[in-house]
Every structure is written in structure tokens, then in C-alpha cells.
Amino acid sequence: MAENRRDTDNPPAGGTDRAGEPGEPDGPDVTTATTGAAASGPQRSTVRSLLRLWPYARAVRGRLAVSVTAATLGMLSTLAVPVLLGRIVDGPLATHDLTALWPPVGLLLFLGLFESGLFYTRRVVLARPLAGLETAMRGDLFAKLQRLPVSFHDRWGSGQLLSRATADMYTMRLFLAFPLVFLVVNSVMFLAGTVVMFTQDWRLALIALLPAVPLFLITRTFESGYSGASRLAQDQNGDLATVVEESVLGIRILKAFGRHRSMAERFRARSQELRRTELHKAHLLAGLWAVIIGLPEIALGGALAAGAYLVAHDELSAGTLVAFLSTALALRWPVESLGWLLAYANEAATATDRFFEVLDEPDTPDRGTATGLAAPDGIRFTGVRFRYPDAPADSPDLLDGIDLHVRSGETMALVGATGSGKTTLTALLPRLYETTAGTITLDGRDIRELPRERLRELVAVAFEEPTLFSATVRENVLMGAPGASGEQLRTALATAQAGFVEKLPEGADTEVGEQGLSLSGGQRQRLALARAVVGDPAFLVLDDPLSALDVHTEALVERALREVLGSATALVVAHRPSTVLLADRVAVLADGRIEAVGTHQELLRDCAHYRELMSGEAARVPEGSAAP
């Protein structure tokens, strides 16, 4: 996700850098700010959050019903055991008739086998469909992330999104497999056990159920506190994942500058935050369990004392007391598991909220229906304004009324100082960002009238920072045109002077590794350039495509690029005179506007700002005299 961050030419809004452009905010990073806001949001209902899983769970509702039924029957069968024990005590044991003992013993054995079979069924019946459900949810999340605009990825840390696609998915699946089932089963078990206890002796049942009301109130209080702690822990886990990912991807920089200790300190600080939150959760859960276990035990002791008194006064049989106590003990698991089930339900509700936070993000509407272009007119920017969505309200627009015409078949170089908005302007053309105002047309067609898929077939882009994926050279290059032939691939590699590919162990089928770090910066840039030109695009956007090349390779690439640019309408961000010379005309961007447009020689003669950009020195033109 780090590659989706805004370019160094135009850093994210939030703070102000020395050049006066929007910059990174001071203090906590973006992920911390995001998670903090999320964690401190309004209280939500655990049940309402979990109900949002129903559209996915509907597909496995039959299996869920079978699982709940099997578990319920298995739990209820345990309530038959106390009844049998009571009859054994009052029957064969009281009369010393051992022959009458074997039938109930055999029935007890059968109940044990029956219960184990039902619990085996419960697990088997849900394993495969829930794995499929998790796969479907993860697929929906990933597809949504691909559809969301770049501005969304600017705001979200990659670790936050990664934790939603992995740990949160596991939490939701496990909730459906176990806690959900037993929240239902244990509730039925408790109600059925209560009925059985009242049929055995209503006086003892009332004593045993005395803790019910305080337990209800305590669990409600626990839920409200645990819910916030659970959300905070999951968000902090996402922040920690971001730190780990950044340190792995930037390991070369960390080692080169000796900053591994500072990154370790950052990791330790995030780990300590997560540790404190997890300990807080453990303390909350420990307190709940102490109450959940302690109160019923006290009530059970009171019921035992009262039962012994009744048996001693012949108001209750010993068998009935044994049956009652066995029933009460059988209900210990449903009661004692309440704390764990409530805790996991809150974890799952939080994971569900985090999952749907991404799915609920609005997609940038794509209402384009046109498939073709109008008359040849090249690229035209008319009154284009742009500001980043998270820019401070009182900050000026980054692009402020851009009017620019790149004629059909022309190559236009775009130059400007660092932070002037060059890369942002080129990102508007393939609609990586949407304009705040104004229009952009390709051959007379407003780009908003074209479906994004069609627009990005027409416009090929090579970014200044070449991003490669953990795939082969062939797969990376053909991302620019999946249907390109082998001959087009070879031509694109030749244009980009990527002859080094032939020397790789498996040629174009060599895996380049994560981020392409097994290649040099110049090699990655050449492959990125090959990706842009492989489909013979009608419109080409190149963001300083030669910055990482040596002088010799740069000259070779420029010579080959002239042929490609001769058949395309191109906008090229340039920082060096050698790149500018590829263009027919040059546009100078300053203060969010196009200051001047002309040939390289015209601008050297008439535009002091351009001379400064090309020479690296302030132009010295005597006041009142003509520029040279």
C-alpha cells in the first residue's frame, strides 16, 4: 500500500512543509489518527454489528441449523444423566437390587456415545462451508480495496487493511463456528435445566437462581467496557502490522542510515500500547469470570445446605437431591462459559465493524458509458482545479485553474518546481484522483464520460517511482496490456533498453521478488517504462521516466522513445533538459497554474522561471532589458 501514497512531488495534506505545500502531519501518523477516531466513536450494539454478517451467513444457514441442533441435542442429553442418577440412588442403591442397576448404567453409556457423536457432527458439518464463507468475505474485501479511489489508500495504513483481511476474518469465522452456536445452545440448555430443577424442587431452584439478576447487570456493564477495549486492541494491532511492513519494505534504507534502532523503538512503543490494552482486556475478563464462577458456587452451596436440611427432615429424597445437584453442576458450563462467549462476541462484533468500515466506503461513481472518442483533439485541460480531500479548509487549491492543450500526436513536457503539482496533474488524466472543478478531454471526449476501464486502456502511465509486483518480468510488463503478443513484449523491452532481462536466470519468466528489490532502480524503471508502452497506447503519461538511468542508457532510451512518442499523444513530466528535448512543446507549471507554454528555445528566451528550472540558478536579467 505504500506505493499508493501520494508522490514526493505532492505530499499528503495535513501539515505544511517548508515549501508551503501540504505535507505530512506532525505527531501521530495517519494510521494512529484513523484508529484513534474509530476507537473513540459512538457506542454500537454488539448484536446489531453481528447481524451484518447475515448476508454471508445466509449461504450456510442450513449447516448452521444442523450444527446448532446437534449441539443442542448433545447438551440436552446431559440433563438426562441427573435424572438417571436420582433414580439409581432411590432405586437399585436404596433397595440393594444390583440387577436393576445395569439398564440405567447402559443408558448412561449410550447417552455418552450419543453426545460425542453429536458434537463430532457439529464440528464436521460447519468446517468446509465456513472456510468457504471466509474466502468469499476476503474476496469481497480485496475487490473493494481495488475499486476504492487512491484518496482512500492515502488515508489508510496498509497494516490496518492487512489486519482486516487476515486476523479479523479469522475472528469472524471462528465466531460463527463456535461462540455463535454455543450462545444459542447454552441459552437453551440453561432454560431447559431451569425447568428440570423446578420440577425436582422449586425451593432449591430459587436458591440456585438467585445470582441471575446480578449476573445480568454485571455482564451488561462488562460488555460496554470490553467492546471499546477490543476495538482499540484490534486497531493497535493494525498499526503494529503497518510498522512491521514498513520496516521490512524499507530495510535497505534503515540499514543504510543506521536507523534500525529508531524503528525498533517505534515497534516497541506500539507493542507496549497493544500490551497495555490486552492486559486491560484480561483484567476486565478476569473480573467477570470471578463473578460468574463465584456467585453460582455460593448459590450452589446454599442449595446444598438447604437440600441436606430437607433430606434430614424427610421433606426430600436423597435421590432427588443428587439429581438436583447433578443438574445444577451440568449448568456450570453454560454459566461459566458466558464470560468467554460474551468476550468473543464482542471481538467478533468489532472485527465485523472493521470489515464493513471498508465495505461501506463509497466508491467513486463511474457513470461513463461512452466507448469511443470524438474528433482528434489531443488532451485538453480546461479550468481544472484540484485539492486533496483531507487538505485543510483554509489551504489554497493545489491546482488552480489549469488550461492546457496537448495537440493530437504531440509530446508536451511538463516542468515545474518540486511541489508544484506536476505529478498530481498527470494523475488526474487516468482518474486516479477526481478533479475538484473543470474538465479534461481526450480527443474531445470528457474523461468522465468514459468508463474507467476504457479510459485506462487508452491512457498508459509510467510513474516516477517504479512499482513492481512479486511476479515474473513478463507478468509485470503485460499488466500494461494483458492481451499483448510476445512480439509486443519484446518490442517494449527493447524500447525501454531492458536487455538485461535476457541475462536473468529464466529470462522474462524470472520472478523479480517483492517490490522488484532483486533488481536495481534503473532496471525497475525500465520495466515500468516497458509496461507503459507495451500496448501501443494512444495517450501516454510519463512521470520523469528516465530519472534512475545512467547517461549512456538514458540516451539509448530517449532514441527509442522518440519512435513511440511519434505515434502517441504524450504528457511527460520532466526535470532535466535531456527529457525536455523529447517534447515538441513545454508547459511551465507554477503556483497551481500554467505560467507559459512554448518550445524549449522559446521558453529559454522568454521565461525567466523556465531558465531557472533548467539551469538550477536564478536567472540574471538586468531590469528593463530584454531576456536573451
N, C-alpha and C positions, 0 to 999 in steps of 0.2 A: 504493500500500500504506500510505501514511502515514495515511490515514483509518481504517485498521483498528487503529491504535494505541489503547490504552485512553484514555478520556476524561480531560480535565484534572481532572474531579471525583475520579477514582480513578486515579492514575498507576501505571505498571507497578511490579511488585515488584522488589526488587533492592537498593535503598538505602533511606534514610529521610529524608522531607522534614521541614520544620520543624514541621508539624502532627502528626508522629508516624505518618503514614500511609506505606505502601510508596511508594517513589519511585524515580527513575531511579538506576542505579548510578553511582558516581563512576568516573573514569578512562576506559578504552576503552569505546566504545559497544557496543550489543548485537551489531552485525554483527561487530565485531572479536573479541569474545569468542567468538562462534559459530565464526568461521572459524579462529581460533587453536586451538580444541578439535578442529575437524575435521582441520586440517592436521597436528596432532601425534598423531593417532590411531594405532592399531596398523597395522603394515605389512600391505599387502594384496598379493595376487597379481595381476599385470597380466593374465595370461591369464584368471584367474577373473573379474576385473572385466569384461573384454571379452566373455566368454561370456554375460554377462547381456543382451547385445544380440541374442542368437539369436532370442528370440521375435519380435522385429521383423524381423530379417534373414531369417527363415524365409520370409516372404512374397516375397522377391526372390531366394531361393536358386537358382532356375533361371537367372536373369540373372547372378548372381554366378558360377555354374559356367561359363556361356558366356564371361564376361569372363576368368576365370582360365584357361580352356582356350585362348582366343585369345591371351592374353598369353604363356602358356607355349609355345605353338607358335611364336609370333613370336620369343621369346628363344632357343628351341632351334634355330631356323633359322639363328641367327647362329653356332652351333657347326659348321654345315656349311661355313662360309666358311674357317676354318683348314684343314680337310681339303682343300678345293679348292685353296687356296693352296699347300699342300705338294705336291699332285700337279702343279700348274703348274710349280713350281720344279724338281721332279725329272723332269718330263716335257718339255713343249714348250720350256721355257727351257734345260734341260740339253742337249736334242738339237737346239736351234735350229729346231724344227719349228713355224713360226708358224701354219700351217693348223690344227694341233691345238690352238691357243690359244683359238680363237673359241668352241667349245662350252662350256668351263668359264667363260669370261667371260660368255657369255649366261646360263648358270646362275646366276652371281653376281648379274646384273642381275635375274633372275626372283626370287631369294631376297630381294633388297632390296624389290621391289614387294610380294611376298607378306607380308613382315614389316610394312611400312607399312599394308597393308590390314587385317591382324590387329589392329594397335594402334588403328586407326580404329574397328574393330568393338568393341574392348574399351571404348572411351570412350562410344560411342553407345548400346550396349546397356544401360548402367547409369545414364545420366543421368536419364531420366524416372522409373524406379522408385525411385531413391534420393531424388529430390526428394519423391516421394510418401511415402516412409518417414519423412523428416524432418518432413513435415507431420503425419503420424499421431502421431509421438512428441511433437511440440509440442502437438498437440491433447490428448493424454493428460495431459501435464504441466499444461496450463491447466485441464482438467477437474478434476484432482486438487486444484489450488490452490483451486478454487471449493468443493470438498467439505470441505477441511480446516477445522477449527474456528478461531475468531478467536484463540484462545490460541496457535496455531501462528504466525499472522501477527504476533502481538505479539513473538515471539522472533526473527523473521527480517527482515533488512533487505530492502527492495524491490529494491535493486540486485543483491543475491545471487540473488534469484529471476529477475530480468530477465536476468542473465548466463547462467543455466541455460537459459532459454528461447530465447536467441539464439546467443551465442558457443559454448556447449557443444554445441548442436545441430549447428552448422556443423562443429565439430571431429569429432563422431561420424560425420556423413555423409561428410566428406572421408576419414576413415579407411577406411570401407567401400569408397569409390570407388577409392582408390589404395594406401595403405600395406598394407591387408589383402591385396589382390590380389598385390602385389609381395613381401610376406613369403612367400607361398606360391610364387610364380613364381621368385623369386630363390633360394629353397631348392632347388627342382627344378633350376634352371639350374646351381647350384653342384655339386650331386651329379652331374648329367649331365656337366658339364665335368670333374669329378674323374675320372670313369670314362674319358672321352676321353683325358685327359692320361696316365693309367696305361697305356692301350693304345698311346699314342705312345712313351712311355719311362718306366718305373716309377721310375728313379733321379732323373730331373728332377722327376717328380711329387712324390716325397717331399720334395725340397728346397723346392718351391713351397708345399707344405702345412705346412711347419714352424711358421708363425705361428698355425695353427688353435687349438691349445690355449691359448696365452697370450691370444689374442683372445677366446676363450670366457670365460675368467676375468675379463678386463677388462670385457667387456660386462655381466657379472652384477653387478660392483661398480658400474658406471655406472648400471645400471637402478635399484638401490636408492637411490642418491643423487638421481638425476634425478626419480624418482617423487615424493619429498617436495617438491622444489623446484617441480615442475609443479603440484602441488595448492595449494601456498602462493600461487603466482602467480595461479592462477585464482580463488582466494578473495579475494586482494587486488584483483583486477580487479572482483569483485563489490562490494567495499567502495567502490572508487573510483566505480563506477556509482551507488551509493547517494548519495554526496556530490554528484555532478552532478545527480541527480534532485532532491534536497532543495534545492539552490541554485536550480534552475530554478523549482520549485514555490513556493519561498519568496522569490523575487526581490524582491517588494514590501517584505517585512519587512527584507531585507538592505539594500536601498537606503534605506528609511525610517530605519533606525537606523545607517546608515553602517558596516555590518558586512561589506561585500563583501571587504574586505582580510583579515579573520579567516577567512572562508570560503575565500578564495584560499589562505591559509596552510595550512588543513586539506587542501585539494585538493593543494597542492604536497607536503605531508608524505606523503599516501597515494601520490601519483605517485612520490615518491622511494623509498618502500618497494617498490613494484612494480618500479621501475627496478633496484634492487639485486637483487631476486630474479631478474629476467630476465637481468641480467648474470651472476649466478651460474650460471644455466642455460646461458648461452652459453659460459662457461668450461668447464663440465662437457662440453658437446658438442664444443667445440674440442679439448679434450684427447683425447676418444675418437676424433675424426676424425684427429688427428695420428697416433695409434697405428694406427688401421685402415688409413690410407693408407701410413704409413711402414713397418710390418712387412712387408706384402706386396711393397712395392717392393724392400726389401732382399732378400727371398726370391727375387723375380724376377731381380734382379741376380745372385744366386748361381746360379740355374738357367741364366742366360745364359752365365756364365763356365764352368760345368760342361759345358753343351751345346757351346760353342765348342771346349773341350778334346776332347770326344768326336768332334766332326766332324773336328778336326785329326788325330786318330788313327784315322780311318775306322771308328769304332765307331757312328757315327750319320750319317745323310744330312742334307745341308743343308736339303732339303725338309721332313724330319721336324722339324728344329729350328725352322724357320719356322712350321710348323703348330703345334708345341707352344707357342711364344711367342705366336702369334696366339690360341690357345685361352686361355692364361693372361691375355692382355690383355682378351679377351672377358669374363673373370670379374671384371675390376676393378670394373665397375658393381655386380654383386650384392654384392661385398665392401664397396666404398666406401659404398654406399647403406645398409649395415647400421646405421650410426650414426643417420642421419636417420630410418630406418624405426623403429628402437627408440625414438627420442625421440618420434616422433609416436604410436607405440603407447602410450607412457606418458601423453602428453597426452590421447589418446582414452580410456584407462582411467580417468584422473582425471575427465574430463568425464562418463563413464558413471557413476562413483561419485556424482558430484554430482547427476546426473539422478535416479538411483534413491534418493538420500537423501530426496528429496521424495516419490517414489512409494511408498517404504517407510514413510512416516509413517502411523501408524494413524489411520483415520477415526474420528470419534466415532460409536459404534454407534447406529443408528436402528432400534430394534426395534418402533416404533409400528405398529400395524395397525388401530386404531380410526379410523373416519371421521366419526362423529357425536359429539355431546355428550350428557350426561345431563340431569337436570332443571336449570332455570335457577338458578344459584347465584353467578354472577359470578366474580370472581378471588379465589382463596384461597391464601395463603401459610401453610404450617404447619411450624414448626420449621426454617425454611430457614437453612442455613449455607453460607458460601462463602469460599474463599480462592483466590487466583491460583496456578496450578500451580508457578510459579517463585518464590513467596514464600519467604522464609527459614523454616526448620523451626520456629524458636522464636518466630515472629511470631504475633500473635493473628489469628483469622479476621476478615475484613473485615465480613462479615455473620454475626451470632452469635445464631441462634435467632429468626428473623423470623416473627411471627404477625400476619397482616393479612388482613382480609376486605373486598373491594370488592364491594358488593352488585350484583346484576344490574341494569343500567341506570343505575348510579350513576357519578358522576365523583368520583374521590378525588385530592386534591392531595398530593404527597409533598414535604415540606420538610426541610431539614437543613443543617448547616454544610458548607462546602466540604471534600471528602474524606471525607464521612460514608458514602458508598456508594450514593447515590441512583441515579446512572446505572447502576451495576453491578446494582442490584436490578431495574431495568427491563430490562436486557439479559438477565436470566435468563428473562424471560417468553417471548420468541421463541426461547429456547435458543441465543443467541449464545455463552453460556457455560453449562456444566452445573453444577447445584448440587452442593456438597460433601456436603450432607445435607438431609433434609427433602423436602417435596413442594409442588408448585404445581399447582393445578387450575383449569380453565376450565369453568364450569357443571358441576362435579362430576367432570370427566374429568381424570386426571393427564396433564399435557402430555407425559410420556414415553411414553404410550400412543398418542399421535397421531404419524403420520409428520411429519417436519419440514416437508415441502411443504404438508401440510394445515394444520399449526399456523400457518405464516406466511401462509396465506390468511386465517385467522381473526383474526390479530393484526397490525395495521398499526402502523408505528413512524415517528416523526419525531425524528431526533437533534438534539442541541443544535448540533452542527457540521454544517451542511447540505452534503452531498456531491452534486455534480452530475457528469455524465459528458460526454465530448466527443460530444454528440448533440443532437438538437433538443429544444425545450421539450416537445413532445408526447411524445417517447420517454422523456424523463426523468420526466415526471409519470406516464405509463402504466406505468412499472416497478412502481408500486403495485398495478396491476390491469390486466394486459395485455389482457384482454377487455372493458375498459370502453368504453362508447359515446362518441360525440362530445359528446352532451349531458352525460354524467357528467363528461367532461373540462372542459367549460365551467363546470359547477356547482362542481367542485373548485377551479378557478382563481378563481371568484367568491367562494367561501368563504374562500380564502386572500388575498383582496383583491389578486390578481395581474393587475389590469387593465393593467399596463404591458406585458403580453405582446402586446396588440393593437397597441401602438406600435412593436414590433420590426419590422425590415425585412420579414420573412416570417411574422410572427405566431407561431403555435405551432410552425411548421416552421422557425424560426430556430435555427441552431446556436449553442449557448451557449459553445463553446470548452472547452479543458481546464480541469477543476475549476470550470467556470462562472465563471471570473475576469472575463469580459466583463460580468458583472452585479454589482450592489452586494451587500453582505452581506445586507441586508434582502430584496432580490429573490430571492436564493438561498434564504433561509429560507422565504419564502412559497411558492416552488416545491416545497421539501421538504415543507411542510405540505400542499400540494395533492396531492402524491404519497401522503401517508398517508391522506387522506380520500377519494380518488377512487373507491375500490372499496366505499364504504359499509360499512366493516368492523364486525364485531360487537364486537371488542375493540380499543381504541385506546391506544397508549402514546406520550405526547408528552413529550419531554425539553426543558423550558424553551423552548417553540416560538415565543415572542414576544420573545426577548432582543434581537434585532437590529432591532426595529421602532421607528419613532418613535411618539410618544404618540398622534397622530391615527390612524395606520394600526393601531396596537395596539387602539384602541377599536373600529375597524371590524371587525378580525379577530375580536375577542372576541365581538362581537354575532353574527357569522356562525357562530362556533364553537359557540355555545350550542345552535343547532339540530342540529348534527352530534353534539354530546355528548349531546343528549337522546335519541338513538336508539342509543347505544353504551355499553358498559361501559368506562370510561376510567381510566387512571392517568396523572396529569400531574405531572411534576417542576416545581416552582415555586420561584422565588427572589424574586418580587415580589408584593405584596398584590393587584395587579390580576389576576395569573394565578390566585392562590389563590381569588379570588372567583368564578371559573368553576366551582369544585368544590362538590359537596354536602357533603363532609366532608374533613378534612385529617388526614394522618398525619405525625407528627414522628419523624424518624429520628435517633438519637444513639447513639454508641458501639456501632454494629452491631445495635441493637435498635430496635423501635418504642416510643418513650417515651410517646406519647399519641396518641389519636385522638378527633376531635370536630369540631364546626363551627368556623368561623373565630372566631365570637364566644365560644364556649365555651373555646377554647384561649387566646384573649387574656385571658380571665378567670382560667383555672385553671393555665396552663402558662407559667412564667417563661421557659423556654428558647424557647418559641414567640414570646413577646413580644419577646425579644431578637433573634430572627431577623427578625421583621417590622419592628422599629424601627431595628435596627442599633446599639442601645445596650443595655448591661446593665440588666436590669430592677431597679428600686429598690423593693423591697417591704420595709417595716420588719419586723424579726424578730418573730415571734409574731402578726403581723396578717394578716388575710385579703387575698388579692390583689384588686385592683379588678376 
